[in-house]
Amino acid sequence: MKVFIGVVIFFLIFLVLGWYAEVTIAQQAEELLSEIEKLATSVKNLDTAQISTQLEKINKSWIKSRKIWVLLIDHQDLDEFELYLARTKSFLANEADVLALSGIAEMKQTINRIPDQIRLTLENIF
């Protein structure tokens, strides 16, 4: 009986930690997406001061999120996002706004995909 109770407690702790990780990643992804959307708006409006501010905010949010995500997510997705971020920064530094917008779209797609991949659904199980 003691073994059964121990297994049930372990299982419940495991479920709660999994749920907490899923919620945390979803919240951080939403925060990053919001900042990326603001960056896209700034690029479309050609507001260079706001572009620099948004890039700094995205960098800070990414560094904060990456510390947790590196433990829970496939590293290929993290590397892809960092590549797209670096590419977008380079495009913006060279004033290639159209190319920067494509990099921003790639970043959005990557961040949208990450919470979907870790969510516990039948599609992800099978």
URNORSUL-V561007 format. One record per run of one state. SS is the DSSP state (@ for helix, = for strand, . for the rest). FROM is the first residue (numbers start at 1). LEN is the number of residues. Records with the same first field share a line. If there is no record, write none. Layout:
# URNORSUL-V561007
SS = FROM-LEN / FROM-LEN
This chain:
# URNORSUL-V561007
. = 1-1 / 45-3 / 73-2 / 94-3 / 119-3 / 126-1
@ = 2-43 / 48-25 / 75-19 / 97-22 / 122-4
